[in-house]
Amino acid sequence: MFLTRWIDRRIDRRLAAYQQELVETHYQEVENMYRQVRGWRHDYRNHIQTMKVLAVGGDMEGIKAYLDELDTDLNTVDTVIKTGNPMADAILNSKISLAQSKGIPVRCDAHIPVKLRMSELDLCCIIGNLFDNAIEASLALPEEERLIRVYMDMKGTQLYLSFTNFTADKKRVKSGGRFSTTKGEGHGFGLVRIDAIIDRLDGYLSRNSEDGAFTTEILIPQV
């Protein structure tokens, strides 16, 4: 009995530490994204002055080229995803920003109610871990072959999530009913955490490894 309680407490402490680390990581990513936005706004007046000088000189080609450059720059810091749920927006946009900084394009289509039954911490853990795994797998590929697809929407009364990324592996093999992690010994705790959350919320989870692609699908009841 004592050994069981000791093991349970150790697991609880590990879970708490893991959750805190995950939340802090997301906070830092979101803060970095907002810092980029603030930086661009700070430069806004300078951009206007530059274009005024070009306009006075009648340099329309110069103005067009400058606007094209600004448009590209703004796309790197703009909040590209607006799901309807503030926490989902923060997590998705921070992870998309992180993926893009590593040369990984992301195609995301997400629509989520403002209020979900699940906690923000659970949502953070699921999306964060799915994205981190997809980013890590993508880094093993040449840049021209990298791509992460994300789809989130309501299917009736259930929240549906789908993450697909291309991988260097032909086909991953399951061990003990679960796909083994490529991170080495001591890793893969995020996958276990996702499984525990889905189980606790009476949800459904499916992982599928086909040639060159890995897909995770999740359904979580919201009533």
C-alpha atoms as a printed R data frame, in Angstrom:
    type eleno elety resid chain resno       x      y       z
1   ATOM     1    CA   MET     A     1   0.000  0.000   0.000
2   ATOM     2    CA   PHE     A     2   2.791  2.403   0.938
3   ATOM     3    CA   LEU     A     3   4.640  1.612  -2.307
4   ATOM     4    CA   THR     A     4   1.478  2.222  -4.351
5   ATOM     5    CA   ARG     A     5   0.899  5.626  -2.716
6   ATOM     6    CA   TRP     A     6   4.553  6.539  -3.241
7   ATOM     7    CA   ILE     A     7   4.326  5.644  -6.948
8   ATOM     8    CA   ASP     A     8   1.060  7.593  -7.315
9   ATOM     9    CA   ARG     A     9   2.583 10.681  -5.685
10  ATOM    10    CA   ARG     A    10   5.643 10.433  -7.899
11  ATOM    11    CA   ILE     A    11   3.461 10.214 -11.017
12  ATOM    12    CA   ASP     A    12   1.351 13.164  -9.818
13  ATOM    13    CA   ARG     A    13   4.481 15.272  -9.274
14  ATOM    14    CA   ARG     A    14   5.798 14.324 -12.711
15  ATOM    15    CA   LEU     A    15   2.473 15.215 -14.304
16  ATOM    16    CA   ALA     A    16   2.318 18.550 -12.477
17  ATOM    17    CA   ALA     A    17   5.876 19.428 -13.505
18  ATOM    18    CA   TYR     A    18   5.173 18.397 -17.079
19  ATOM    19    CA   GLN     A    19   1.972 20.457 -17.251
20  ATOM    20    CA   GLN     A    20   3.719 23.523 -15.813
21  ATOM    21    CA   GLU     A    21   6.564 23.197 -18.315
22  ATOM    22    CA   LEU     A    22   4.081 22.873 -21.177
23  ATOM    23    CA   VAL     A    23   2.101 25.948 -20.141
24  ATOM    24    CA   GLU     A    24   5.302 27.997 -19.687
25  ATOM    25    CA   THR     A    25   6.521 26.917 -23.133
26  ATOM    26    CA   HIS     A    26   3.271 28.022 -24.770
27  ATOM    27    CA   TYR     A    27   3.373 31.308 -22.875
28  ATOM    28    CA   GLN     A    28   6.882 32.005 -24.145
29  ATOM    29    CA   GLU     A    29   5.878 31.174 -27.724
30  ATOM    30    CA   VAL     A    30   2.827 33.451 -27.584
31  ATOM    31    CA   GLU     A    31   4.882 36.230 -25.980
32  ATOM    32    CA   ASN     A    32   7.440 35.916 -28.794
33  ATOM    33    CA   MET     A    33   4.673 36.215 -31.387
34  ATOM    34    CA   TYR     A    34   3.244 39.332 -29.728
35  ATOM    35    CA   ARG     A    35   6.743 40.817 -29.443
36  ATOM    36    CA   GLN     A    36   7.091 40.491 -33.221
37  ATOM    37    CA   VAL     A    37   3.739 42.235 -33.724
38  ATOM    38    CA   ARG     A    38   4.719 45.080 -31.388
39  ATOM    39    CA   GLY     A    39   7.995 45.458 -33.257
40  ATOM    40    CA   TRP     A    40   6.230 45.753 -36.584
41  ATOM    41    CA   ARG     A    41   3.820 48.360 -35.206
42  ATOM    42    CA   HIS     A    42   6.754 50.324 -33.829
43  ATOM    43    CA   ASP     A    43   8.232 50.507 -37.337
44  ATOM    44    CA   TYR     A    44   4.908 51.466 -38.928
45  ATOM    45    CA   ARG     A    45   5.582 55.233 -38.915
46  ATOM    46    CA   ASN     A    46   8.994 54.715 -40.519
47  ATOM    47    CA   HIS     A    47   7.406 52.627 -43.270
48  ATOM    48    CA   ILE     A    48   4.868 55.398 -43.953
49  ATOM    49    CA   GLN     A    49   7.623 58.026 -44.164
50  ATOM    50    CA   THR     A    50   9.604 55.877 -46.599
51  ATOM    51    CA   MET     A    51   6.612 55.465 -48.894
52  ATOM    52    CA   LYS     A    52   5.899 59.229 -48.733
53  ATOM    53    CA   VAL     A    53   9.432 59.908 -49.979
54  ATOM    54    CA   LEU     A    54   8.946 57.423 -52.836
55  ATOM    55    CA   ALA     A    55   5.577 59.011 -53.670
56  ATOM    56    CA   VAL     A    56   7.052 62.542 -53.776
57  ATOM    57    CA   GLY     A    57   9.655 61.269 -56.231
58  ATOM    58    CA   GLY     A    58   6.974 59.617 -58.359
59  ATOM    59    CA   ASP     A    59   8.615 56.228 -57.898
60  ATOM    60    CA   MET     A    60   5.519 54.024 -58.230
61  ATOM    61    CA   GLU     A    61   7.583 50.901 -58.900
62  ATOM    62    CA   GLY     A    62   9.540 51.570 -55.721
63  ATOM    63    CA   ILE     A    63   6.291 51.933 -53.743
64  ATOM    64    CA   LYS     A    64   4.931 48.679 -55.181
65  ATOM    65    CA   ALA     A    65   8.144 46.801 -54.346
66  ATOM    66    CA   TYR     A    66   8.160 48.251 -50.829
67  ATOM    67    CA   LEU     A    67   4.506 47.284 -50.246
68  ATOM    68    CA   ASP     A    68   5.218 43.746 -51.469
69  ATOM    69    CA   GLU     A    69   8.104 43.507 -49.015
70  ATOM    70    CA   LEU     A    70   5.932 44.796 -46.162
71  ATOM    71    CA   ASP     A    71   3.162 42.355 -47.051
72  ATOM    72    CA   THR     A    72   5.578 39.438 -46.834
73  ATOM    73    CA   ASP     A    73   6.975 40.716 -43.537
74  ATOM    74    CA   LEU     A    74   3.516 41.202 -42.020
75  ATOM    75    CA   ASN     A    75   2.450 37.686 -42.986
76  ATOM    76    CA   THR     A    76   5.190 36.320 -40.735
77  ATOM    77    CA   VAL     A    77   3.738 37.978 -37.624
78  ATOM    78    CA   ASP     A    78   0.018 38.225 -38.341
79  ATOM    79    CA   THR     A    79  -2.367 36.121 -36.276
80  ATOM    80    CA   VAL     A    80  -3.288 33.755 -39.078
81  ATOM    81    CA   ILE     A    81  -5.802 31.584 -37.228
82  ATOM    82    CA   LYS     A    82  -8.998 32.840 -35.611
83  ATOM    83    CA   THR     A    83 -10.953 29.815 -34.427
84  ATOM    84    CA   GLY     A    84 -13.460 31.592 -32.206
85  ATOM    85    CA   ASN     A    85 -11.814 30.227 -29.046
86  ATOM    86    CA   PRO     A    86  -9.130 32.508 -27.488
87  ATOM    87    CA   MET     A    87  -7.039 29.710 -25.925
88  ATOM    88    CA   ALA     A    88  -7.063 27.673 -29.133
89  ATOM    89    CA   ASP     A    89  -6.035 30.800 -31.060
90  ATOM    90    CA   ALA     A    90  -3.087 31.386 -28.724
91  ATOM    91    CA   ILE     A    91  -1.849 27.792 -28.897
92  ATOM    92    CA   LEU     A    92  -2.341 27.311 -32.630
93  ATOM    93    CA   ASN     A    93  -0.796 30.621 -33.641
94  ATOM    94    CA   SER     A    94   2.197 30.169 -31.340
95  ATOM    95    CA   LYS     A    95   2.872 26.705 -32.733
96  ATOM    96    CA   ILE     A    96   2.336 27.813 -36.338
97  ATOM    97    CA   SER     A    97   4.812 30.636 -35.743
98  ATOM    98    CA   LEU     A    98   7.295 28.155 -34.278
99  ATOM    99    CA   ALA     A    99   6.867 25.731 -37.203
100 ATOM   100    CA   GLN     A   100   7.313 28.478 -39.788
101 ATOM   101    CA   SER     A   101  10.468 29.698 -38.049
102 ATOM   102    CA   LYS     A   102  11.878 26.201 -38.617
103 ATOM   103    CA   GLY     A   103  10.937 26.150 -42.313
104 ATOM   104    CA   ILE     A   104   7.790 24.040 -41.907
105 ATOM   105    CA   PRO     A   105   4.639 25.270 -43.710
106 ATOM   106    CA   VAL     A   106   1.324 24.715 -41.919
107 ATOM   107    CA   ARG     A   107  -2.128 24.454 -43.455
108 ATOM   108    CA   CYS     A   108  -4.705 24.999 -40.758
109 ATOM   109    CA   ASP     A   109  -8.498 25.078 -40.897
110 ATOM   110    CA   ALA     A   110  -9.929 25.430 -37.398
111 ATOM   111    CA   HIS     A   111 -13.346 26.436 -36.055
112 ATOM   112    CA   ILE     A   112 -14.006 25.996 -32.334
113 ATOM   113    CA   PRO     A   113 -16.796 27.243 -30.029
114 ATOM   114    CA   VAL     A   114 -15.871 30.023 -27.619
115 ATOM   115    CA   LYS     A   115 -16.606 27.747 -24.676
116 ATOM   116    CA   LEU     A   116 -15.565 24.098 -24.513
117 ATOM   117    CA   ARG     A   117 -16.401 21.549 -21.841
118 ATOM   118    CA   MET     A   118 -12.761 20.503 -21.595
119 ATOM   119    CA   SER     A   119 -10.315 22.609 -19.599
120 ATOM   120    CA   GLU     A   120  -7.846 24.991 -21.205
121 ATOM   121    CA   LEU     A   121  -4.999 22.953 -19.737
122 ATOM   122    CA   ASP     A   122  -6.263 19.795 -21.466
123 ATOM   123    CA   LEU     A   123  -6.631 21.685 -24.747
124 ATOM   124    CA   CYS     A   124  -3.121 23.090 -24.325
125 ATOM   125    CA   CYS     A   125  -1.634 19.638 -23.657
126 ATOM   126    CA   ILE     A   126  -3.334 17.989 -26.632
127 ATOM   127    CA   ILE     A   127  -2.658 20.635 -29.280
128 ATOM   128    CA   GLY     A   128   0.823 21.412 -27.935
129 ATOM   129    CA   ASN     A   129   1.996 17.819 -27.962
130 ATOM   130    CA   LEU     A   130   0.482 17.037 -31.350
131 ATOM   131    CA   PHE     A   131   2.204 20.067 -32.847
132 ATOM   132    CA   ASP     A   132   5.543 19.364 -31.147
133 ATOM   133    CA   ASN     A   133   5.554 15.786 -32.449
134 ATOM   134    CA   ALA     A   134   4.628 16.940 -35.964
135 ATOM   135    CA   ILE     A   135   7.357 19.607 -35.946
136 ATOM   136    CA   GLU     A   136  10.020 17.173 -34.763
137 ATOM   137    CA   ALA     A   137   9.089 14.606 -37.410
138 ATOM   138    CA   SER     A   138   9.066 17.281 -40.118
139 ATOM   139    CA   LEU     A   139  12.597 18.444 -39.275
140 ATOM   140    CA   ALA     A   140  13.949 15.082 -40.460
141 ATOM   141    CA   LEU     A   141  12.762 15.918 -43.995
142 ATOM   142    CA   PRO     A   142  14.204 18.292 -46.610
143 ATOM   143    CA   GLU     A   143  12.455 21.679 -46.422
144 ATOM   144    CA   GLU     A   144  10.629 21.187 -49.719
145 ATOM   145    CA   GLU     A   145   8.957 18.026 -48.369
146 ATOM   146    CA   ARG     A   146   7.790 19.439 -45.029
147 ATOM   147    CA   LEU     A   147   4.117 20.101 -44.342
148 ATOM   148    CA   ILE     A   148   1.756 19.950 -41.369
149 ATOM   149    CA   ARG     A   149  -2.017 19.860 -41.871
150 ATOM   150    CA   VAL     A   150  -4.372 20.743 -39.013
151 ATOM   151    CA   TYR     A   151  -8.150 20.525 -39.037
152 ATOM   152    CA   MET     A   152 -10.413 21.293 -36.070
153 ATOM   153    CA   ASP     A   153 -14.188 21.629 -36.042
154 ATOM   154    CA   MET     A   154 -17.349 20.468 -34.316
155 ATOM   155    CA   LYS     A   155 -18.942 17.261 -35.537
156 ATOM   156    CA   GLY     A   156 -22.338 17.363 -33.924
157 ATOM   157    CA   THR     A   157 -21.665 17.598 -30.197
158 ATOM   158    CA   GLN     A   158 -18.030 16.460 -30.465
159 ATOM   159    CA   LEU     A   159 -14.838 18.412 -31.041
160 ATOM   160    CA   TYR     A   160 -12.869 16.862 -33.904
161 ATOM   161    CA   LEU     A   161  -9.086 17.316 -34.268
162 ATOM   162    CA   SER     A   162  -6.906 15.986 -37.069
163 ATOM   163    CA   PHE     A   163  -3.120 16.433 -37.336
164 ATOM   164    CA   THR     A   164  -1.165 15.105 -40.323
165 ATOM   165    CA   ASN     A   165   2.528 15.480 -41.008
166 ATOM   166    CA   PHE     A   166   4.907 13.947 -43.502
167 ATOM   167    CA   THR     A   167   7.672 11.776 -42.053
168 ATOM   168    CA   ALA     A   168  10.955 10.261 -43.142
169 ATOM   169    CA   ASP     A   169   9.745  6.831 -41.972
170 ATOM   170    CA   LYS     A   170   8.112  4.555 -44.522
171 ATOM   171    CA   LYS     A   171   5.686  3.197 -41.955
172 ATOM   172    CA   ARG     A   172   5.919  3.378 -38.171
173 ATOM   173    CA   VAL     A   173   5.364  0.186 -36.223
174 ATOM   174    CA   LYS     A   174   3.225 -0.161 -33.105
175 ATOM   175    CA   SER     A   175   4.621 -1.642 -29.927
176 ATOM   176    CA   GLY     A   176   2.234 -2.692 -27.189
177 ATOM   177    CA   GLY     A   177  -0.675 -1.100 -29.025
178 ATOM   178    CA   ARG     A   178   1.047  2.289 -29.330
179 ATOM   179    CA   PHE     A   179   3.390  3.807 -31.910
180 ATOM   180    CA   SER     A   180   6.857  4.021 -30.406
181 ATOM   181    CA   THR     A   181   8.452  7.438 -30.005
182 ATOM   182    CA   THR     A   182  11.489  8.438 -32.059
183 ATOM   183    CA   LYS     A   183  12.804 10.678 -29.273
184 ATOM   184    CA   GLY     A   184  14.678  7.977 -27.415
185 ATOM   185    CA   GLU     A   185  14.491  6.576 -23.897
186 ATOM   186    CA   GLY     A   186  12.701  8.769 -21.377
187 ATOM   187    CA   HIS     A   187  10.570 10.544 -23.965
188 ATOM   188    CA   GLY     A   188   7.077  9.944 -25.298
189 ATOM   189    CA   PHE     A   189   5.430 11.170 -22.088
190 ATOM   190    CA   GLY     A   190   3.380 13.638 -24.145
191 ATOM   191    CA   LEU     A   191   1.703 10.803 -26.041
192 ATOM   192    CA   VAL     A   192   0.811  9.087 -22.780
193 ATOM   193    CA   ARG     A   193  -0.577 12.384 -21.464
194 ATOM   194    CA   ILE     A   194  -2.782 12.810 -24.555
195 ATOM   195    CA   ASP     A   195  -4.072  9.247 -24.194
196 ATOM   196    CA   ALA     A   196  -4.918  9.855 -20.528
197 ATOM   197    CA   ILE     A   197  -6.820 13.076 -21.307
198 ATOM   198    CA   ILE     A   198  -8.829 11.490 -24.121
199 ATOM   199    CA   ASP     A   199  -9.659  8.511 -21.922
200 ATOM   200    CA   ARG     A   200 -10.742 10.742 -19.025
201 ATOM   201    CA   LEU     A   201 -12.990 12.800 -21.327
202 ATOM   202    CA   ASP     A   202 -14.555  9.658 -22.858
203 ATOM   203    CA   GLY     A   203 -13.134 10.632 -26.225
204 ATOM   204    CA   TYR     A   204 -11.845  8.698 -29.220
205 ATOM   205    CA   LEU     A   205  -8.287  8.660 -30.563
206 ATOM   206    CA   SER     A   206  -6.832  7.092 -33.686
207 ATOM   207    CA   ARG     A   207  -3.231  7.162 -34.914
208 ATOM   208    CA   ASN     A   208  -2.480  6.017 -38.433
209 ATOM   209    CA   SER     A   209   0.910  5.632 -40.098
210 ATOM   210    CA   GLU     A   210   0.921  5.328 -43.868
211 ATOM   211    CA   ASP     A   211   3.833  5.604 -46.267
212 ATOM   212    CA   GLY     A   212   5.328  9.032 -45.707
213 ATOM   213    CA   ALA     A   213   2.576 10.426 -43.477
214 ATOM   214    CA   PHE     A   214   1.390 10.189 -39.868
215 ATOM   215    CA   THR     A   215  -2.140 11.184 -38.842
216 ATOM   216    CA   THR     A   216  -3.754 11.570 -35.425
217 ATOM   217    CA   GLU     A   217  -7.531 11.937 -35.190
218 ATOM   218    CA   ILE     A   218  -9.390 12.810 -31.980
219 ATOM   219    CA   LEU     A   219 -13.058 13.171 -31.036
220 ATOM   220    CA   ILE     A   220 -14.009 14.719 -27.670
221 ATOM   221    CA   PRO     A   221 -17.633 14.989 -26.472
222 ATOM   222    CA   GLN     A   222 -18.652 18.536 -25.503
223 ATOM   223    CA   VAL     A   223 -22.020 17.884 -23.846
